[in-house]
Amino acid sequence: MAKSTVKFKDSVAEYERIAADIRARKFAPVYLLMGEESYFIDSLADMLAGSILDEASRAFNQITVYGRDSDAGQVVNLCRQMPMMGSYEVVIVREAQQLKNLDKLSLYTTKPQPTTILVVCHKEKAVDRRSQFYKSTAAAGVVFESVRPRDYEIASWLSRFASSHGCKLDAKAQSMLADHLGTDLAKISNELSKLLVSLPEGVRTITAEDVERNVGISKDFNNFELCKAVAVRDTGRALAIAAQFAANPKDNPLLLTVMALFGQFRQMFVLNYLRWQTQRRGVPFPSDAELMKILKVGNIYAIGELKQTSAQWPNRKVFDILGLLREYDARSKGMGGGSAGDGELLRELLLKIFMM
């Protein structure tokens, strides 16, 4: 199967387009929702399930089947039924990656009925684009591929999610959520939804204090604060945060901390190189807006801090630190031997960074 060229930003844009069509009641006869990121698949499927038919009609004309309990032939027969006292019959196939003889759905999707809407939710991986089912669905309906985000793409998605609900995140709250929740969009969505509900009437900005109170992430002891302390060479503060992490290892896995530090020093490396190009080759230094795109940073304030702190870390040292972080990334995953716990490894890592 050819490797997909779809990126996370493409998935987000396509998700928003399909969601807008659903809200406008512009329905396709067939939807193939596929890919590794389940959040968008579930969200679109739930949107369709709650929008096409009214509540009374769903009891007669909306059928949900699960791949492990069915096969393609049964789904085709369901799709060929006529709706009872309504405009549409809706057939939703959940966990379609477990459906027997999936490609035989092409017997229906090659010529779908105008009175049936078929929604196929195929998680964990994409459907083979060479298959007749994929080709016929792409010709007759909507194919959506859901791609998992990279860690650096989470912050901007968080901002868009909050904005779509009429709110915004301050820089620290955004970083706290991105560092703590990783790239699990379903988990992030749940936590953000709770935060939005908890805001007092009239308040439309989520702060670090809101995150600490409602999500349980300390506003003083987190990866955002640790990275900040390291960047300004505040050894005492960094080691105090590391001690807090060591006391709560389940809430502060070393792997996520190393990733956060690596991301920060990688940004410093790029900034220092751009500065060197300006000084030695006369290349214009990028504007803050351009730097946001180059460094994949979601807010202008972070750019200002990075420009200031990167000057304290020459690239010959940053290069060595990036190598050190790769070593501790491996050790956090159990490679390289040794019996040291996460807390001990983090303290050791920080001391080595400050000695450079």
C-alpha positions as CSV (number, residue, x, y, z in Angstrom):
1,M,0.0,0.0,0.0
2,A,1.4,3.4,-1.0
3,K,2.4,5.6,2.0
4,S,0.0,8.3,2.9
5,T,1.0,11.9,2.3
6,V,-1.8,13.3,4.5
7,K,-0.5,15.4,7.4
8,F,-2.2,16.3,10.7
9,K,-3.0,19.8,9.5
10,D,-4.7,18.3,6.5
11,S,-6.8,16.1,8.7
12,V,-7.8,19.1,10.9
13,A,-8.8,21.1,7.8
14,E,-10.8,18.3,6.2
15,Y,-12.4,17.5,9.6
16,E,-13.6,21.1,9.9
17,R,-14.9,21.1,6.3
18,I,-16.9,17.8,6.8
19,A,-18.2,19.0,10.1
20,A,-19.4,22.3,8.5
21,D,-21.2,20.3,5.7
22,I,-22.9,18.1,8.4
23,R,-24.1,21.2,10.3
24,A,-25.5,22.5,7.0
25,R,-27.2,19.1,6.4
26,K,-25.2,18.4,3.2
27,F,-24.8,14.7,3.5
28,A,-22.9,12.3,1.3
29,P,-24.2,8.8,0.6
30,V,-21.1,7.1,2.0
31,Y,-18.5,8.1,4.5
32,L,-15.2,6.3,5.0
33,L,-13.6,7.6,8.2
34,M,-10.2,5.9,8.6
35,G,-6.8,6.3,10.1
36,E,-4.7,6.1,13.3
37,E,-6.3,9.0,15.2
38,S,-9.6,7.9,16.6
39,Y,-10.7,11.3,18.0
40,F,-11.7,12.8,14.6
41,I,-13.3,9.5,13.5
42,D,-15.5,9.2,16.6
43,S,-16.4,12.9,16.5
44,L,-17.6,12.8,12.9
45,A,-19.4,9.6,13.4
46,D,-21.2,10.9,16.5
47,M,-22.0,14.1,14.6
48,L,-23.6,12.1,11.8
49,A,-25.4,9.8,14.2
50,G,-27.0,12.8,15.9
51,S,-27.7,15.0,12.9
52,I,-29.2,13.0,9.9
53,L,-32.3,11.7,11.6
54,D,-34.5,13.2,14.3
55,E,-34.8,11.3,17.6
56,A,-38.1,9.6,16.7
57,S,-36.8,8.3,13.3
58,R,-33.6,6.9,14.8
59,A,-35.4,4.0,16.4
60,F,-36.6,2.8,13.0
61,N,-34.0,3.9,10.5
62,Q,-30.6,4.1,12.3
63,I,-28.6,0.9,12.7
64,T,-25.2,0.6,14.3
65,V,-23.2,-2.6,13.8
66,Y,-19.7,-3.6,15.0
67,G,-17.1,-5.1,12.7
68,R,-16.3,-8.0,15.0
69,D,-19.9,-9.1,15.1
70,S,-20.7,-8.7,11.4
71,D,-19.5,-9.2,7.9
72,A,-19.6,-7.2,4.7
73,G,-22.5,-9.1,3.2
74,Q,-24.8,-8.3,6.2
75,V,-23.8,-4.6,6.0
76,V,-24.6,-4.5,2.2
77,N,-28.1,-6.1,2.9
78,L,-28.8,-3.5,5.6
79,C,-27.9,-0.7,3.3
80,R,-30.3,-1.9,0.6
81,Q,-33.3,-1.7,2.9
82,M,-35.7,1.1,2.4
83,P,-36.3,3.6,5.2
84,M,-39.5,3.3,7.3
85,M,-41.5,6.5,7.4
86,G,-38.5,8.7,6.8
87,S,-36.1,10.2,4.2
88,Y,-33.0,8.2,5.1
89,E,-31.8,4.9,6.5
90,V,-28.5,5.4,8.4
91,V,-26.1,2.4,8.7
92,I,-23.0,3.0,11.0
93,V,-20.2,0.4,11.0
94,R,-18.0,0.9,14.1
95,E,-14.6,-0.8,14.4
96,A,-14.7,-1.7,10.7
97,Q,-11.1,-2.7,10.7
98,Q,-12.5,-6.0,12.3
99,L,-15.1,-6.5,9.6
100,K,-14.9,-9.7,7.6
101,N,-14.4,-9.3,3.8
102,L,-14.3,-5.5,4.1
103,D,-13.6,-5.0,0.3
104,K,-16.9,-6.6,-0.5
105,L,-18.6,-3.4,0.7
106,S,-17.7,-2.2,-2.8
107,L,-20.7,-4.3,-4.0
108,Y,-22.8,-1.5,-2.4
109,T,-20.5,1.5,-2.6
110,T,-20.1,1.2,-6.3
111,K,-23.8,2.2,-6.6
112,P,-25.1,3.4,-3.3
113,Q,-28.8,4.0,-2.8
114,P,-30.0,7.6,-2.5
115,T,-32.1,6.8,0.6
116,T,-29.2,5.2,2.6
117,I,-26.3,6.9,4.3
118,L,-23.4,4.5,5.2
119,V,-20.8,5.5,7.7
120,V,-17.7,3.2,8.0
121,C,-15.4,3.9,10.9
122,H,-12.1,2.1,10.2
123,K,-9.6,2.8,13.0
124,E,-5.9,2.0,13.7
125,K,-4.8,2.3,10.0
126,A,-6.0,3.5,6.6
127,V,-7.9,1.3,4.1
128,D,-5.8,0.2,1.2
129,R,-6.1,2.8,-1.5
130,R,-5.8,0.2,-4.2
131,S,-8.9,-1.6,-3.0
132,Q,-12.2,-1.4,-4.9
133,F,-14.0,-0.4,-1.7
134,Y,-11.7,2.6,-1.3
135,K,-11.9,3.7,-4.9
136,S,-15.7,3.3,-5.2
137,T,-16.2,5.2,-1.9
138,A,-13.9,8.0,-3.0
139,A,-15.9,8.3,-6.2
140,A,-19.4,8.2,-4.6
141,G,-18.9,9.8,-1.2
142,V,-16.4,11.2,1.4
143,V,-13.1,9.6,2.4
144,F,-11.5,11.1,5.5
145,E,-8.1,10.1,6.8
146,S,-7.4,10.9,10.5
147,V,-3.6,11.4,11.2
148,R,-2.1,11.5,14.6
149,P,-0.4,14.8,15.6
150,R,3.2,15.2,16.4
151,D,4.0,16.6,19.8
152,Y,4.8,20.1,18.4
153,E,1.4,20.3,16.7
154,I,-0.6,19.9,19.9
155,A,-0.3,23.5,21.1
156,S,-1.8,25.1,17.9
157,W,-4.6,22.5,18.0
158,L,-5.3,23.3,21.6
159,S,-5.7,27.0,20.7
160,R,-8.0,26.2,17.8
161,F,-10.1,23.9,19.9
162,A,-10.5,26.6,22.6
163,S,-11.2,29.3,20.0
164,S,-13.9,27.2,18.4
165,H,-15.7,27.3,21.8
166,G,-15.3,31.0,22.2
167,C,-12.3,30.9,24.6
168,K,-8.5,31.2,24.6
169,L,-5.7,29.7,26.5
170,D,-2.9,31.8,28.0
171,A,0.6,30.7,27.0
172,K,1.4,28.9,30.3
173,A,-1.9,27.0,30.4
174,Q,-1.4,25.9,26.8
175,S,2.1,24.6,27.5
176,M,0.9,22.8,30.7
177,L,-1.8,21.0,28.9
178,A,0.3,20.1,25.9
179,D,3.2,18.8,28.1
180,H,1.0,16.8,30.5
181,L,-1.6,15.3,28.2
182,G,0.7,14.4,25.3
183,T,-0.9,13.8,21.9
184,D,-4.0,11.9,23.0
185,L,-6.7,14.2,21.4
186,A,-9.6,12.4,23.1
187,K,-8.1,13.0,26.5
188,I,-7.2,16.6,25.7
189,S,-10.7,17.2,24.4
190,N,-12.2,15.8,27.6
191,E,-10.0,17.9,29.8
192,L,-10.5,21.1,27.8
193,S,-14.3,20.5,27.8
194,K,-14.2,20.3,31.6
195,L,-12.2,23.4,31.8
196,L,-14.6,25.3,29.6
197,V,-17.6,24.3,31.7
198,S,-15.8,25.3,34.9
199,L,-15.1,28.9,33.8
200,P,-17.2,31.5,35.6
201,E,-19.8,33.3,33.5
202,G,-18.2,36.0,31.4
203,V,-14.7,34.6,31.7
204,R,-13.3,33.5,28.3
205,T,-9.6,32.9,29.1
206,I,-8.2,29.7,30.6
207,T,-5.2,30.4,32.9
208,A,-2.6,28.2,34.5
209,E,-4.6,28.5,37.8
210,D,-7.7,27.1,36.0
211,V,-5.6,24.1,34.7
212,E,-4.1,23.5,38.2
213,R,-7.5,23.6,39.9
214,N,-9.5,21.5,37.4
215,V,-7.0,19.2,35.7
216,G,-4.6,18.6,38.6
217,I,-1.4,19.8,37.0
218,S,0.7,22.0,39.3
219,K,1.2,25.5,37.9
220,D,4.6,25.7,39.7
221,F,6.0,22.2,39.1
222,N,5.6,21.1,35.5
223,N,7.6,20.7,32.3
224,F,6.9,24.3,31.2
225,E,8.4,25.7,34.4
226,L,11.3,23.2,34.3
227,C,12.2,24.2,30.7
228,K,12.0,27.8,31.7
229,A,14.4,27.3,34.7
230,V,16.9,25.4,32.5
231,A,16.8,28.1,29.8
232,V,17.7,30.8,32.3
233,R,20.2,28.5,34.1
234,D,18.3,28.6,37.4
235,T,19.8,25.4,38.8
236,G,18.1,25.6,42.2
237,R,14.6,26.0,40.7
238,A,15.2,23.3,38.1
239,L,16.4,20.8,40.8
240,A,13.5,21.7,43.0
241,I,11.1,20.9,40.2
242,A,13.0,17.6,39.5
243,A,12.6,16.6,43.2
244,Q,8.9,17.2,42.9
245,F,8.7,15.1,39.8
246,A,10.7,12.3,41.6
247,A,8.1,12.3,44.4
248,N,5.3,11.9,41.8
249,P,6.7,9.8,39.0
250,K,3.4,8.6,37.6
251,D,2.3,12.2,37.0
252,N,5.7,13.3,35.6
253,P,7.2,10.6,33.4
254,L,10.8,11.2,32.4
255,L,10.1,10.5,28.8
256,L,7.8,13.6,28.5
257,T,10.2,15.8,30.3
258,V,13.1,14.8,28.0
259,M,10.9,15.4,25.0
260,A,10.0,18.9,26.3
261,L,13.7,19.8,27.0
262,F,14.7,18.4,23.6
263,G,12.1,20.5,21.9
264,Q,13.3,23.6,23.6
265,F,17.0,23.1,22.8
266,R,16.2,22.2,19.2
267,Q,14.4,25.5,18.9
268,M,17.4,27.3,20.4
269,F,19.7,25.5,17.9
270,V,17.6,26.7,15.0
271,L,17.5,30.3,16.4
272,N,21.2,30.4,16.9
273,Y,21.9,29.2,13.4
274,L,19.5,31.8,12.0
275,R,21.4,34.4,14.0
276,W,24.7,33.1,12.7
277,Q,23.5,33.4,9.1
278,T,22.5,37.0,9.7
279,Q,25.8,37.9,11.2
280,R,28.1,36.0,8.9
281,R,26.3,35.8,5.6
282,G,24.0,38.9,5.7
283,V,20.8,36.8,5.5
284,P,17.9,38.8,6.9
285,F,16.8,37.6,10.3
286,P,13.2,36.3,10.2
287,S,10.4,38.3,11.7
288,D,8.6,37.0,14.8
289,A,5.7,35.8,12.6
290,E,8.1,33.9,10.4
291,L,9.9,32.4,13.5
292,M,6.5,31.1,14.8
293,K,6.2,29.0,11.6
294,I,9.9,27.9,11.5
295,L,10.0,26.9,15.1
296,K,6.4,25.6,15.2
297,V,5.6,27.9,18.2
298,G,2.0,28.8,18.9
299,N,2.4,32.3,20.4
300,I,4.5,35.4,20.0
301,Y,5.5,35.7,23.7
302,A,7.3,32.3,23.5
303,I,9.3,33.6,20.6
304,G,10.5,36.6,22.6
305,E,11.7,34.4,25.4
306,L,13.4,32.0,23.1
307,K,15.3,34.8,21.3
308,Q,16.5,36.0,24.7
309,T,17.5,32.7,26.3
310,S,19.1,31.1,23.2
311,A,21.8,33.7,23.2
312,Q,23.0,32.1,26.6
313,W,23.4,28.7,25.0
314,P,26.0,28.7,22.1
315,N,25.3,26.0,19.5
316,R,28.5,24.0,20.3
317,K,26.9,23.4,23.7
318,V,23.4,22.9,22.4
319,F,24.6,20.3,20.0
320,D,26.1,18.3,22.9
321,I,23.0,18.7,25.0
322,L,20.8,17.4,22.2
323,G,23.0,14.3,22.1
324,L,22.7,14.0,25.9
325,L,19.0,14.2,25.7
326,R,18.9,11.5,23.1
327,E,20.9,9.3,25.5
328,Y,18.5,9.9,28.4
329,D,15.5,9.4,26.1
330,A,16.9,5.9,25.5
331,R,17.5,5.4,29.2
332,S,14.0,6.5,30.1
333,K,12.8,3.6,27.8
334,G,14.9,1.1,29.7
335,M,17.8,1.0,27.2
336,G,21.4,1.3,28.2
337,G,21.2,-0.7,31.5
338,G,21.3,0.7,35.0
339,S,18.7,0.6,37.8
340,A,18.3,4.3,38.4
341,G,14.7,5.6,38.7
342,D,13.2,8.5,36.7
343,G,13.9,11.0,39.5
344,E,17.6,10.1,39.8
345,L,18.0,10.1,36.0
346,L,16.4,13.5,35.7
347,R,18.6,15.0,38.4
348,E,21.7,13.5,36.8
349,L,20.6,14.9,33.4
350,L,20.0,18.4,34.7
351,L,23.4,18.5,36.4
352,K,25.2,17.5,33.2
353,I,23.3,20.2,31.2
354,F,24.2,22.9,33.7
355,M,27.9,21.8,33.7
356,M,28.1,22.4,30.0
